[in-house]
Each structure stands twice: as C-alpha cells, then as structure tokens.
Amino acid sequence: MAKPSTEPDRKRADNPGGPLIPQQLSNPDLQGCQVKAFFHTLAPSQIYQHPSRAFVSPSPLLVPSKSTNSDCCLHVRLYYCDVLVKEMTTSAAEGCRITYRPVMAENEDLYGPSGMDEIQFPSLDVLGCRSWGPKSILVLKRLLPHLHRGVLLWVAPEGVFMKRQCQGRVYWKGPLAPHKDQPNKLEREKTYRLLDTQEFLQELRGFLRHGKPLPQYQIHLCFGEEFPPVPNQKLHRFITAQVEPVFVHNLCLHAQHYLPGSQTGPPKAPKNIIQILQQLSSS
C-alpha cells in the first residue's frame, strides 16, 4: 500500500512569469469562440500536455464578481480528508497560487507586486470537533509545511496551465492527464497545460451537434499522495483540491439547456455564451 510522501523533491525554485499579451485560437473553425483577455503566454516547448477523455457533469452556475472578467476566473475548492475547508473564486488575470503560508514577492522592486490571488490552506482548526483519528491529524501536520510556495494556476486563451513550486509532491487528474488508473505526477518548475481550449470547444460542439458526452473540465489535485491510485491501492485523500475554470463551467451548464438553432439561447445565459453556443452548433 502506498503511503503519503512527505519527502520533498529537491530542486531549485525559479520565478515564474511571462508577458501578458493577447492570444487567439489557431483553429479557423473555432475563430470567434476564443476567450478574449490578457493572460500569461508560453512557448510550445514549455508546455507538457497529454490527451485523455472522461465525463463530468457541471454543478450549478458559478457567479464571479460583477467587476471581474469571468474568462480568467478559477473556482477552487480545498479539502482535508474529503471535507471541504475552503472555497474561493479567483479574479486576477494573472491567476492564483495555492499555498500553505503567504509567499513573499520576489524582485518586487524590479517587477512590481504580484497580481496573483493567493489561496492559503487553512489551519487544521477548521476541522472543529470532528473525530479525526490521531494518524490523520499527524499526516496533515507533516504534509502541510511541504506545500509552502504551493502551485500556480492560470487561464490563458490556449487553456488552463499550472506550475508546481512547492517541495511536496503533487499529483493530478484532468482532461489532459496521461493516466486514469495510475499516478500523474507534476514535476517541479515545469509548466503543464491541464485543459486545452480548442479540444474543449471541439468536444462541446460534438455534444451540441451529435449528442456526445459533455467535455471534462474539472481538475483534481492531490498533495503528497499518489493519485490516481493504482488498482487495489487505498487512497486517503488527506489534502486535495478541485479547480474549475468558471467560463468553461458556465458554458457547459448552459449548453445542456441550449436548443440548436435557437436565436435566444438558455434563459439568463449571457450574450457571449449564447453566441458561442450558436457558433458551435451551426459550424
């Protein structure tokens, strides 16, 4: 049986970043469906991506702040032992950092303050009077300090990206994960594409036009414990996170109520969502 690992990966952490410049989707069939905003961009050689398929049904509508561009928002849920301990919708175009302790800005005098939202794992006190066994509490106390600096997540027109900076090991499952029945490890200081915008739109078009399953868009992270587990391996899920790009979530939600050929779209659907659904269903 595999055990949670508190052994850090000993690699130097660099300062992430990249220019904030506008990008467009390269597939001509999907022009007009792109998310328009200013985000981090990456050279193709920096991106590690792996094809995979699965179905996830969206939960209710996620509503960011009225002053926020939902194109760049991420909805993040943090769990201890499968208990939800924090939930937050990010608003910064630069993305967010999930970490255990506040991270001091690097080179702030040169580059200015970071615009990323910071989401901190809460104290174990949030578990209150729940009757956790001493072993679970001990494992949580050992794992959390290794999550300092955490992981960076951001949305770009090309998709959702992530970089691990913490010493603690991080594993994941999502649309582009290479394995469904064995661990997918995120190497430190490498940038990964976790969701591909063009693949998502192509799969959503298949749902609208041919009744295929909705595309998967949820991203699951597991900290310090191999995930997904191999067959017959017990998964404790001591520290996990679920991440959803808000615009993609809401697009899937409204797509379930969209009638192809409709000029009005689902009730209360934003105009930009209706336009994308019309384009996908008619192209």
TORNU-567711 format. One record per residue (C-alpha): residue in one letter; x, y, z. Coordinates in steps of 0.02 Angstrom, whole numbers, plus 50000, padded with zeros to 5 digits. Example, Ala and Ser with C-alpha at 12.3 -4.5 7.8 and 13.67 -1.06 7.14 Angstrom:
R,resn,px,py,pz
R,A,50615,49775,50390 .
R,S,50684,49947,50357 .
//
This chain:
R,resn,px,py,pz
R,M,50000,50000,50000 .
R,A,50070,50167,49951 .
R,K,50092,50295,50090 .
R,P,50083,50485,50082 .
R,S,50253,50557,50046 .
R,T,50323,50700,50148 .
R,E,50491,50685,50061 .
R,P,50522,50843,49961 .
R,D,50584,50848,49782 .
R,R,50748,50942,49798 .
R,K,50751,51061,49651 .
R,R,50781,51247,49644 .
R,A,50627,51359,49625 .
R,D,50633,51493,49492 .
R,N,50525,51646,49474 .
R,P,50380,51603,49356 .
R,G,50306,51727,49239 .
R,G,50286,51782,49063 .
R,P,50222,51927,48961 .
R,L,50039,51972,48965 .
R,I,49992,51986,48782 .
R,P,49833,51944,48685 .
R,Q,49821,51775,48601 .
R,Q,49696,51697,48480 .
R,L,49648,51517,48442 .
R,S,49737,51447,48290 .
R,N,49597,51331,48229 .
R,P,49499,51429,48096 .
R,D,49342,51326,48131 .
R,L,49338,51397,48308 .
R,Q,49380,51579,48272 .
R,G,49256,51690,48361 .
R,C,49239,51566,48503 .
R,Q,49400,51615,48591 .
R,V,49411,51691,48763 .
R,K,49469,51871,48737 .
R,A,49578,51940,48876 .
R,F,49760,51969,48926 .
R,F,49845,51819,49003 .
R,H,50011,51729,49027 .
R,T,50078,51654,48867 .
R,L,50202,51513,48844 .
R,A,50315,51446,48709 .
R,P,50258,51274,48644 .
R,S,50419,51195,48710 .
R,Q,50369,51244,48888 .
R,I,50203,51152,48884 .
R,Y,50180,50970,48936 .
R,Q,50011,50903,48879 .
R,H,49933,50731,48871 .
R,P,49769,50679,48788 .
R,S,49633,50595,48890 .
R,R,49442,50586,48896 .
R,A,49312,50573,49035 .
R,F,49140,50641,49077 .
R,V,49098,50759,49219 .
R,S,48929,50842,49239 .
R,P,48936,51025,49289 .
R,S,48868,51085,49456 .
R,P,48763,51245,49472 .
R,L,48810,51411,49394 .
R,L,48966,51494,49463 .
R,V,48948,51682,49476 .
R,P,49106,51788,49490 .
R,S,49106,51968,49548 .
R,K,49018,52089,49428 .
R,S,49181,52185,49410 .
R,T,49276,52027,49360 .
R,N,49305,51958,49186 .
R,S,49248,51777,49205 .
R,D,49364,51724,49063 .
R,C,49510,51718,49185 .
R,C,49420,51658,49343 .
R,L,49452,51492,49427 .
R,H,49338,51413,49558 .
R,V,49446,51324,49687 .
R,R,49391,51205,49825 .
R,L,49513,51139,49956 .
R,Y,49483,50980,50056 .
R,Y,49557,50893,50207 .
R,C,49512,50708,50211 .
R,D,49369,50743,50087 .
R,V,49297,50881,50198 .
R,L,49278,51049,50110 .
R,V,49380,51176,50210 .
R,K,49392,51323,50089 .
R,E,49304,51380,49930 .
R,M,49351,51532,49826 .
R,T,49328,51605,49652 .
R,T,49484,51696,49592 .
R,S,49476,51861,49499 .
R,A,49655,51904,49448 .
R,A,49700,51889,49265 .
R,E,49872,51828,49319 .
R,G,49794,51677,49403 .
R,C,49816,51611,49580 .
R,R,49935,51523,49697 .
R,I,49876,51383,49813 .
R,T,49996,51377,49959 .
R,Y,50012,51338,50144 .
R,R,50090,51503,50201 .
R,P,50098,51677,50124 .
R,V,50234,51691,49993 .
R,M,50348,51843,49993 .
R,A,50355,51927,49823 .
R,E,50518,51902,49728 .
R,N,50602,52050,49643 .
R,E,50454,52162,49686 .
R,D,50561,52318,49671 .
R,L,50607,52270,49493 .
R,Y,50446,52194,49428 .
R,G,50315,52269,49545 .
R,P,50195,52175,49659 .
R,S,50121,52010,49602 .
R,G,49942,52019,49541 .
R,M,49904,51836,49577 .
R,D,49769,51788,49701 .
R,E,49836,51687,49846 .
R,I,49733,51544,49918 .
R,Q,49803,51476,50081 .
R,F,49767,51307,50153 .
R,P,49677,51341,50318 .
R,S,49732,51291,50491 .
R,L,49679,51118,50549 .
R,D,49568,51208,50674 .
R,V,49436,51221,50536 .
R,L,49402,51036,50562 .
R,G,49325,51084,50730 .
R,C,49262,50943,50838 .
R,R,49263,50811,50702 .
R,S,49327,50646,50770 .
R,W,49481,50625,50661 .
R,G,49600,50488,50710 .
R,P,49770,50541,50777 .
R,K,49854,50464,50623 .
R,S,49758,50576,50502 .
R,I,49797,50733,50602 .
R,L,49981,50685,50612 .
R,V,49991,50658,50424 .
R,L,49907,50825,50389 .
R,K,50028,50915,50506 .
R,R,50175,50835,50417 .
R,L,50113,50867,50240 .
R,L,50059,51049,50253 .
R,P,50231,51130,50284 .
R,H,50295,51049,50123 .
R,L,50162,51145,50025 .
R,H,50243,51314,50053 .
R,R,50253,51408,49885 .
R,G,50121,51286,49826 .
R,V,50062,51280,49645 .
R,L,50024,51416,49519 .
R,L,49867,51406,49410 .
R,W,49810,51523,49273 .
R,V,49693,51533,49124 .
R,A,49751,51583,48951 .
R,P,49662,51581,48782 .
R,E,49750,51416,48748 .
R,G,49684,51334,48906 .
R,V,49721,51311,49092 .
R,F,49902,51300,49149 .
R,M,49992,51252,49307 .
R,K,50167,51255,49383 .
R,R,50216,51167,49542 .
R,Q,50336,51264,49655 .
R,C,50318,51176,49823 .
R,Q,50437,51041,49883 .
R,G,50294,50923,49923 .
R,R,50242,50807,49783 .
R,V,50083,50846,49686 .
R,Y,49980,50729,49578 .
R,W,49831,50768,49467 .
R,K,49685,50707,49362 .
R,G,49601,50807,49224 .
R,P,49560,50822,49039 .
R,L,49741,50804,48980 .
R,A,49807,50686,49114 .
R,P,49907,50542,49037 .
R,H,49841,50405,49153 .
R,K,49672,50360,49225 .
R,D,49725,50214,49335 .
R,Q,49899,50263,49391 .
R,P,49978,50419,49466 .
R,N,50006,50578,49363 .
R,K,50147,50673,49447 .
R,L,50179,50858,49417 .
R,E,50365,50889,49408 .
R,R,50431,51041,49498 .
R,E,50456,51203,49397 .
R,K,50381,51131,49237 .
R,T,50230,51214,49158 .
R,Y,50088,51097,49113 .
R,R,49933,51126,49009 .
R,L,49790,51046,49107 .
R,L,49648,51094,48989 .
R,D,49657,51134,48802 .
R,T,49533,51265,48741 .
R,Q,49521,51201,48562 .
R,E,49494,51021,48615 .
R,F,49362,51077,48739 .
R,L,49267,51177,48606 .
R,Q,49277,51033,48482 .
R,E,49205,50913,48611 .
R,L,49070,51037,48660 .
R,R,49023,51052,48477 .
R,G,49009,50861,48473 .
R,F,48890,50871,48623 .
R,L,48782,51005,48540 .
R,R,48776,50930,48366 .
R,H,48788,50742,48395 .
R,G,48737,50711,48575 .
R,K,48910,50657,48631 .
R,P,48958,50671,48816 .
R,L,48998,50842,48887 .
R,P,49185,50877,48889 .
R,Q,49277,50856,49052 .
R,Y,49347,51016,49126 .
R,Q,49370,50984,49312 .
R,I,49549,50971,49375 .
R,H,49587,50872,49534 .
R,L,49748,50892,49632 .
R,C,49813,50777,49769 .
R,F,49956,50834,49880 .
R,G,50085,50711,49948 .
R,E,49988,50556,49897 .
R,E,49997,50462,49731 .
R,F,49843,50498,49626 .
R,P,49750,50424,49538 .
R,P,49792,50266,49635 .
R,V,49838,50104,49551 .
R,P,49706,49966,49563 .
R,N,49684,49898,49740 .
R,Q,49781,50043,49816 .
R,K,49690,50135,49955 .
R,L,49677,50324,49931 .
R,H,49664,50426,50092 .
R,R,49642,50597,50007 .
R,F,49721,50690,50153 .
R,I,49745,50855,50057 .
R,T,49658,50882,49890 .
R,A,49594,51023,49781 .
R,Q,49466,51038,49642 .
R,V,49488,51175,49511 .
R,E,49362,51232,49379 .
R,P,49382,51372,49251 .
R,V,49224,51474,49279 .
R,F,49190,51521,49098 .
R,V,49207,51340,49041 .
R,H,49097,51279,49185 .
R,N,48959,51401,49142 .
R,L,48973,51363,48956 .
R,C,48943,51178,48991 .
R,L,48800,51218,49109 .
R,H,48708,51325,48981 .
R,A,48747,51203,48840 .
R,Q,48637,51072,48924 .
R,H,48486,51187,48903 .
R,Y,48528,51252,48730 .
R,L,48419,51203,48581 .
R,P,48519,51200,48418 .
R,G,48456,51334,48300 .
R,S,48386,51440,48441 .
R,Q,48411,51628,48423 .
R,T,48384,51664,48607 .
R,G,48482,51530,48699 .
R,P,48451,51464,48875 .
R,P,48360,51577,48999 .
R,K,48476,51702,49086 .
R,A,48625,51648,48980 .
R,P,48750,51790,48949 .
R,K,48756,51855,48771 .
R,N,48934,51795,48741 .
R,I,48888,51617,48795 .
R,I,48738,51617,48677 .
R,Q,48848,51674,48533 .
R,I,48975,51536,48564 .
R,L,48840,51402,48577 .
R,Q,48761,51464,48415 .
R,Q,48928,51459,48325 .
R,L,48972,51285,48389 .
R,S,48802,51209,48348 .
R,S,48797,51280,48172 .
R,S,48979,51260,48118 .
//
